[in-house]
Every structure is written in C-alpha cells, then in structure tokens.
Amino acid sequence: MIDQELVDRKLLLITKDLEGLAALARLELDAFLANAANQVLAERYLERLVGRMIDVNFHLLTETGHPPPADYYQSFLELCPAGVYDAEFSRRVATCAGLRNRIAHEYDDLDPAKLHEATRAALVDVPRYIRHVIDWLSQHHGVDPSGDH
C-alpha cells in the first residue's frame, strides 16, 4: 500500500531543495564557475533531490506489486510502464540517476559546466516529475495529494 505521508514528505523535501538550487541555476555560467562553493552546493542539492526521487520511485514500484528495480536508473525507466509518465520523459529523467552516482561516488570527470547545465535541467524536469507522480497517485491509487508541492 502506498504510504501517502512518505511520498508527500519526500516530494516536499525535493521541492525545498529545488528552491535552493534555483538560485544557483539562475547564475550565468561564468558566475557559477567563479565560486567553487556554487559547485559544491549544486552537487549537494542535486544529490539530495535525486536520492529522494529514487526513494519515491522504489516505493511506488514495490508498493504497487512491481519487483524492486535493478538499479537507480531503472527505477526511473520502470515508472513509464507503470503509467506514471511517458517513455520520452522516462528516458530524460532517468539520466539524473547517472548524475547522482557521479556526484555521490566523487568521480573525477564531473564537468562544472555540465553541472551548471544539470541545475537548469532540474528546474524543468523535477517539477514535471513531481506533477506526474501526484497526478498518477490521484488518478490511479485514490491518494489525495496535499497540493503543497
């Protein structure tokens, strides 16, 4: 059974992280790169919000009778056949799992310009992800979303 409180809490935390990320995303690339703290903050915000999205993915899938996804990337892809969103968005949003892994495991190939680009993409894709989850829960699982996201 889907735990509405858990999903609402995760979506609210994602939304709060997006608010912090928005200030960094509004910076032009030169200004973003001029301060190393911007990159550290962007990494942390992205790592947290993607991790929470993954938590939501696993919860939705396992609590609706699907087996746990093989990995984080698959958790985004498998929400498409579950009916949460379409295939195109599924592939697009799944790329954030790879970004989260590069950040979490401190891979050396994280290009600061790509990080800046990811902050801007997150401001488009993450609210869309949230909307899809809320709409799907409302339509298919009788969950009454709080609307606070």
DRENDO-1510 file (C-alpha; in Angstrom, 1 decimal, always signed):
<recs>
REC; n; res; u; v; w
REC; 1; MET; +0.0; +0.0; +0.0 .
REC; 2; ILE; +1.3; +3.4; -0.9 .
REC; 3; ASP; +2.3; +5.5; +2.0 .
REC; 4; GLN; +1.0; +8.9; +1.1 .
REC; 5; GLU; +2.7; +10.6; +4.1 .
REC; 6; LEU; +6.1; +9.2; +3.0 .
REC; 7; VAL; +5.6; +10.3; -0.6 .
REC; 8; ASP; +4.3; +13.8; +0.4 .
REC; 9; ARG; +7.3; +14.2; +2.7 .
REC; 10; LYS; +9.8; +13.2; +0.1 .
REC; 11; LEU; +8.2; +15.5; -2.6 .
REC; 12; LEU; +8.2; +18.4; -0.1 .
REC; 13; LEU; +11.9; +17.9; +0.6 .
REC; 14; ILE; +12.6; +17.7; -3.1 .
REC; 15; THR; +10.7; +21.0; -3.6 .
REC; 16; LYS; +12.7; +22.7; -0.9 .
REC; 17; ASP; +15.9; +21.5; -2.4 .
REC; 18; LEU; +14.8; +22.9; -5.8 .
REC; 19; GLU; +14.3; +26.3; -4.2 .
REC; 20; GLY; +17.9; +26.3; -3.1 .
REC; 21; LEU; +19.1; +25.0; -6.5 .
REC; 22; ALA; +17.1; +27.7; -8.3 .
REC; 23; ALA; +19.4; +30.5; -7.1 .
REC; 24; LEU; +22.4; +28.6; -8.5 .
REC; 25; ALA; +20.7; +27.8; -11.7 .
REC; 26; ARG; +19.9; +31.5; -12.3 .
REC; 27; LEU; +23.6; +32.3; -12.3 .
REC; 28; GLU; +25.3; +32.7; -15.7 .
REC; 29; LEU; +27.9; +30.1; -16.3 .
REC; 30; ASP; +30.8; +32.4; -15.6 .
REC; 31; ALA; +29.4; +33.5; -12.2 .
REC; 32; PHE; +28.6; +29.9; -11.3 .
REC; 33; LEU; +32.2; +28.8; -12.1 .
REC; 34; ALA; +33.7; +31.8; -10.4 .
REC; 35; ASN; +32.9; +30.5; -6.9 .
REC; 36; ALA; +33.7; +26.8; -6.0 .
REC; 37; ALA; +31.1; +26.9; -3.3 .
REC; 38; ASN; +28.4; +27.2; -6.0 .
REC; 39; GLN; +29.5; +23.9; -7.4 .
REC; 40; VAL; +29.6; +22.2; -4.0 .
REC; 41; LEU; +26.1; +23.5; -3.2 .
REC; 42; ALA; +24.7; +22.4; -6.6 .
REC; 43; GLU; +26.2; +18.9; -6.2 .
REC; 44; ARG; +24.7; +18.5; -2.7 .
REC; 45; TYR; +21.2; +19.8; -3.8 .
REC; 46; LEU; +21.2; +17.6; -6.8 .
REC; 47; GLU; +22.4; +14.5; -4.9 .
REC; 48; ARG; +19.7; +15.0; -2.2 .
REC; 49; LEU; +16.8; +15.6; -4.5 .
REC; 50; VAL; +17.7; +12.8; -6.9 .
REC; 51; GLY; +18.1; +10.5; -4.0 .
REC; 52; ARG; +14.7; +11.4; -2.7 .
REC; 53; MET; +13.2; +10.9; -6.2 .
REC; 54; ILE; +14.8; +7.4; -6.2 .
REC; 55; ASP; +13.2; +6.7; -2.8 .
REC; 56; VAL; +9.8; +7.7; -4.3 .
REC; 57; ASN; +10.4; +5.5; -7.4 .
REC; 58; PHE; +11.2; +2.4; -5.3 .
REC; 59; HIS; +8.3; +3.0; -3.0 .
REC; 60; LEU; +5.8; +3.4; -5.8 .
REC; 61; LEU; +7.0; +0.4; -7.7 .
REC; 62; THR; +7.3; -2.0; -4.9 .
REC; 63; GLU; +4.1; -1.0; -3.2 .
REC; 64; THR; +2.1; -1.5; -6.4 .
REC; 65; GLY; +3.3; -5.0; -6.9 .
REC; 66; HIS; +6.3; -4.5; -9.1 .
REC; 67; PRO; +9.7; -6.1; -8.2 .
REC; 68; PRO; +12.4; -3.7; -7.0 .
REC; 69; PRO; +14.2; -2.1; -9.9 .
REC; 70; ALA; +17.7; -3.5; -10.7 .
REC; 71; ASP; +19.3; +0.0; -10.2 .
REC; 72; TYR; +18.5; +3.7; -9.7 .
REC; 73; TYR; +18.4; +4.3; -13.5 .
REC; 74; GLN; +15.9; +1.5; -13.9 .
REC; 75; SER; +13.7; +3.0; -11.2 .
REC; 76; PHE; +13.0; +6.0; -13.4 .
REC; 77; LEU; +12.5; +3.9; -16.5 .
REC; 78; GLU; +10.1; +1.5; -14.8 .
REC; 79; LEU; +7.7; +4.2; -13.9 .
REC; 80; CYS; +6.8; +4.5; -17.6 .
REC; 81; PRO; +5.3; +1.0; -18.0 .
REC; 82; ALA; +3.7; +1.6; -14.6 .
REC; 83; GLY; +1.9; +4.5; -16.2 .
REC; 84; VAL; +3.4; +7.4; -14.2 .
REC; 85; TYR; +4.8; +9.1; -17.3 .
REC; 86; ASP; +5.6; +8.6; -20.9 .
REC; 87; ALA; +8.7; +6.9; -22.4 .
REC; 88; GLU; +10.3; +10.1; -23.6 .
REC; 89; PHE; +10.2; +11.7; -20.2 .
REC; 90; SER; +11.2; +8.4; -18.6 .
REC; 91; ARG; +14.5; +8.4; -20.6 .
REC; 92; ARG; +15.1; +12.1; -19.9 .
REC; 93; VAL; +14.6; +12.0; -16.2 .
REC; 94; ALA; +16.5; +8.7; -15.8 .
REC; 95; THR; +19.7; +10.5; -16.7 .
REC; 96; CYS; +19.6; +12.2; -13.3 .
REC; 97; ALA; +20.4; +8.8; -11.7 .
REC; 98; GLY; +23.8; +8.8; -13.5 .
REC; 99; LEU; +24.5; +12.3; -12.4 .
REC; 100; ARG; +23.6; +11.3; -8.8 .
REC; 101; ASN; +26.1; +8.4; -9.0 .
REC; 102; ARG; +28.9; +10.6; -10.3 .
REC; 103; ILE; +28.3; +13.1; -7.5 .
REC; 104; ALA; +27.9; +10.5; -4.7 .
REC; 105; HIS; +30.9; +8.5; -5.7 .
REC; 106; GLU; +33.0; +11.6; -6.4 .
REC; 107; TYR; +34.0; +10.6; -9.9 .
REC; 108; ASP; +36.7; +13.0; -11.2 .
REC; 109; ASP; +35.0; +13.5; -14.5 .
REC; 110; LEU; +32.3; +15.8; -13.3 .
REC; 111; ASP; +32.5; +18.8; -15.6 .
REC; 112; PRO; +31.5; +22.0; -13.8 .
REC; 113; ALA; +29.8; +23.4; -16.9 .
REC; 114; LYS; +27.7; +20.2; -17.2 .
REC; 115; LEU; +26.9; +20.5; -13.5 .
REC; 116; HIS; +25.6; +24.0; -14.2 .
REC; 117; GLU; +23.5; +22.7; -17.1 .
REC; 118; ALA; +22.1; +20.0; -14.8 .
REC; 119; THR; +20.9; +22.6; -12.3 .
REC; 120; ARG; +19.0; +24.3; -15.1 .
REC; 121; ALA; +17.6; +21.0; -16.4 .
REC; 122; ALA; +16.5; +20.0; -12.9 .
REC; 123; LEU; +14.4; +23.2; -12.6 .
REC; 124; VAL; +12.4; +21.9; -15.6 .
REC; 125; ASP; +12.4; +18.1; -15.1 .
REC; 126; VAL; +12.0; +17.8; -11.4 .
REC; 127; PRO; +8.7; +19.8; -11.1 .
REC; 128; ARG; +7.4; +17.8; -14.1 .
REC; 129; TYR; +8.4; +14.6; -12.3 .
REC; 130; ILE; +6.6; +15.7; -9.1 .
REC; 131; ARG; +3.5; +16.7; -11.1 .
REC; 132; HIS; +3.4; +13.3; -12.8 .
REC; 133; VAL; +3.7; +11.4; -9.5 .
REC; 134; ILE; +1.0; +13.5; -7.9 .
REC; 135; ASP; -1.4; +13.1; -10.9 .
REC; 136; TRP; -0.7; +9.4; -11.1 .
REC; 137; LEU; -1.4; +8.8; -7.4 .
REC; 138; SER; -4.6; +10.8; -7.6 .
REC; 139; GLN; -5.9; +9.1; -10.7 .
REC; 140; HIS; -4.9; +5.5; -10.1 .
REC; 141; HIS; -4.5; +5.0; -6.4 .
REC; 142; GLY; -7.0; +7.2; -4.7 .
REC; 143; VAL; -4.3; +9.2; -3.0 .
REC; 144; ASP; -5.4; +12.7; -2.3 .
REC; 145; PRO; -2.3; +14.7; -2.9 .
REC; 146; SER; -1.8; +17.6; -0.5 .
REC; 147; GLY; -1.0; +20.1; -3.2 .
REC; 148; ASP; +1.8; +21.6; -1.2 .
REC; 149; HIS; +4.5; +20.8; -3.7 .
</recs>
